[in-house]
Each structure stands twice: as structure tokens, then as C-alpha cells.
Amino acid sequence: MTTVRMPAVYLPHGGGPSFFMTGERKQRYQATEDFLRSIPSLLPAQPAAILIVTAHWEESVPSFTGGLHPELIYDYYGFPPETYALQYPAPGNSELAERAASLLRSAGHASRVDPQYGWDHGVFIPLKVIYPEAHVPVVAMSLQASLDPALHCALGAALAPLRDEGVLIVGSGMSYHNLRDFQAAAPASFAFHDWLDTALSTDRDGRTRHLAQWSSAPGGRASHPREEHLLPLMVASGAGSNQPARRLWRGAVGPSCLGAWAFD
């Protein structure tokens, strides 16, 4: 098992199961898929396990999947039948779930391990691209239902010791997520990503201060009418060190900008 310090990363998980479709929908997300496939080459080593914070799970108390073989949750709608037969048989890791929950409690945050909850598409879709062999153990983490950005930065800071245990912390979301106004709001996404690059280019406290004000940033609320897909970024940033973030990728889905960052 590796003991190399792993980064925390914030990645786009795509639109539903689009990576596993054909035609125009897959083409729209092809650049995102290509980026996700490159993730193993961007890491210092293969992670011992993955803790992935998903935008699609909200709980009043931050929660972790504790099952050894979590079922998949096909929480997307209107897609071809074959996309509801996708599998991702990676093992769970109950010890990591308990360790993560304990770290939160030690930092003064309530937490729980849910041995029954499964993996939604914010978990299994990007990981199926990144590690198709499904050989790295996975634990999923929920958001806290208040969606408070400073709180999620603090949750990430509490989880930071896991990085020295070979755990890759992944924030799984989308840095642009305005599905109701996909075309018209797209120009705002570029302004928001410029702001994110600046906001993330400082130490951890500075990032926390900036991210707490994300909704007043240029293009912020236009890019995220509801912020659940941005909150995994706060956890990843909080888990990082005082080094500035590294932009891993800047691409596009149709007319809209997308980004990914690493926190060393």
C-alpha cells in the first residue's frame, strides 16, 4: 500500500452517463472524458483508496458509505436502457469510512457511516472512466445539507490527514452547472472560471475566504443556480495545503467552460 502523499482534486463528472453513450451526447463530453482518463498519469502513485465527495448526495450530517459492495444508484433520467445496466464493482472500504468519520468528529463536526447507501452517478461514472478496472477501494461522502461553503472547506481540512495515508480525495461536481439556461448563461461561465483561478491561487485560508463569497463572483450565480455541484470543490480546497491550487484542465462542454484543479 502506498504511503505517498496524494493530492485532493476537484473534477467534472460529466452529464449523467454521457461518457458511455454514442452520438452527439458523447461527443459533447469527449474532451471531459479524455481528461478524466488522464488522471492516473497526473498522480504521484496509484492511490491506496479514494474518498469521493459527490454533488448528488446531501445529508443533515456528513455521511460516508460503509458498505463493502455498495449498490449503484442510477440517479439520471431519460437515458438509453443500457446506461442503467452499467456496473462498477470496486470494493468499498469500511475502515476508511470509519476513519474519515472519526476525523470529522475529532474536529468538532458530527458525522456518520451509512452501511446501506450506494454510489450515485457522481461516484461511479467518473471513476469508471478514471479507473475502469475498478480495483481501487472507494468510499463516497455526502455534502452537508446547509451547502455552507466555509463549512465544507472545514470538512476538507479535517480530512486532510488521509492524504498522507495514500487516500486520493476527489471532489466530484461540475464547475458550470446551469442546465436550465445552458446556452444563454454560457458566457458567464468563462468569467466565473477566471475568478476561480484567481480565488484558488492563494493559501488555504485565502481560498476559504474567497470561496465563501463565490455567489457574488462574476458569473457565479449564473453558473450555479444551486450550488451543490460546486461544494465538492470546497472540500477539496480545504483538504489541500497552503500551496496555491494547480489547474489541471480547462475545457468546455458545448459553449460552456469547465475546469479541474488539484490541491497539493
Secondary structure as the mmCIF struct_conf table of DSSP 4:
data_model
#
loop_
_struct_conf.conf_type_id
_struct_conf.id
_struct_conf.beg_label_comp_id
_struct_conf.beg_label_asym_id
_struct_conf.beg_label_seq_id
_struct_conf.end_label_comp_id
_struct_conf.end_label_asym_id
_struct_conf.end_label_seq_id
BEND BEND1 VAL A 4 VAL A 4
HELX_LH_PP_P HELX_LH_PP_P1 ARG A 5 PRO A 7
STRN STRN1 ALA A 8 PRO A 12
BEND BEND2 GLY A 15 GLY A 15
TURN_TY1_P TURN_TY1_P1 GLY A 16 PRO A 17
HELX_RH_3T_P HELX_RH_3T_P1 SER A 18 PHE A 20
BEND BEND3 GLY A 23 GLY A 23
HELX_RH_AL_P HELX_RH_AL_P1 GLU A 24 ARG A 28
TURN_TY1_P TURN_TY1_P2 TYR A 29 TYR A 29
HELX_RH_AL_P HELX_RH_AL_P2 GLN A 30 ARG A 37
TURN_TY1_P TURN_TY1_P3 SER A 38 SER A 38
HELX_RH_AL_P HELX_RH_AL_P3 ILE A 39 LEU A 42
BEND BEND4 LEU A 43 ALA A 45
BEND BEND5 ALA A 48 ALA A 48
STRN STRN2 ALA A 49 GLU A 59
BEND BEND6 SER A 60 VAL A 61
STRN STRN3 SER A 63 THR A 65
BEND BEND7 LEU A 68 HIS A 69
HELX_LH_PP_P HELX_LH_PP_P2 PRO A 70 GLU A 71
STRN STRN4 LEU A 72 LEU A 72
BEND BEND8 GLY A 78 GLY A 78
HELX_RH_3T_P HELX_RH_3T_P2 PRO A 81 TYR A 84
BEND BEND9 ALA A 85 ALA A 85
HELX_RH_AL_P HELX_RH_AL_P4 SER A 94 SER A 106
TURN_TY1_P TURN_TY1_P4 ALA A 107 GLY A 108
STRN STRN5 ARG A 112 ASP A 114
BEND BEND10 PRO A 115 GLN A 116
STRN STRN6 TRP A 119 TRP A 119
HELX_RH_AL_P HELX_RH_AL_P5 HIS A 121 ILE A 130
TURN_TY1_P TURN_TY1_P5 PRO A 132 GLU A 133
BEND BEND11 VAL A 136 VAL A 136
STRN STRN7 VAL A 138 GLN A 144
TURN_TY1_P TURN_TY1_P6 ALA A 145 SER A 146
HELX_RH_AL_P HELX_RH_AL_P6 PRO A 149 LEU A 159
HELX_RH_3T_P HELX_RH_3T_P3 ALA A 160 GLU A 165
TURN_TY1_P TURN_TY1_P7 GLY A 166 GLY A 166
STRN STRN8 VAL A 167 GLY A 173
BEND BEND12 SER A 175 SER A 175
BEND BEND13 LEU A 179 LEU A 179
TURN_TY1_P TURN_TY1_P8 ARG A 180 ALA A 185
HELX_RH_AL_P HELX_RH_AL_P7 ALA A 186 ALA A 199
TURN_TY1_P TURN_TY1_P9 LEU A 200 LEU A 200
BEND BEND14 SER A 201 THR A 202
HELX_RH_AL_P HELX_RH_AL_P8 ARG A 204 LEU A 211
TURN_TY1_P TURN_TY1_P10 ALA A 212 GLN A 213
HELX_RH_3T_P HELX_RH_3T_P4 TRP A 214 SER A 216
BEND BEND15 ALA A 217 ALA A 217
TURN_TY1_P TURN_TY1_P11 PRO A 218 GLY A 219
HELX_RH_AL_P HELX_RH_AL_P9 GLY A 220 SER A 223
BEND BEND16 PRO A 225 ARG A 226
HELX_RH_3T_P HELX_RH_3T_P5 GLU A 227 HIS A 229
TURN_TY1_P TURN_TY1_P12 LEU A 230 LEU A 230
HELX_RH_AL_P HELX_RH_AL_P10 LEU A 231 ALA A 239
BEND BEND17 GLY A 240 GLY A 240
BEND BEND18 ASN A 242 GLN A 243
HELX_LH_PP_P HELX_LH_PP_P3 PRO A 244 ALA A 245
STRN STRN9 ARG A 246 VAL A 253
TURN_TY1_P TURN_TY1_P13 GLY A 254 PRO A 255
STRN STRN10 SER A 256 PHE A 263
#
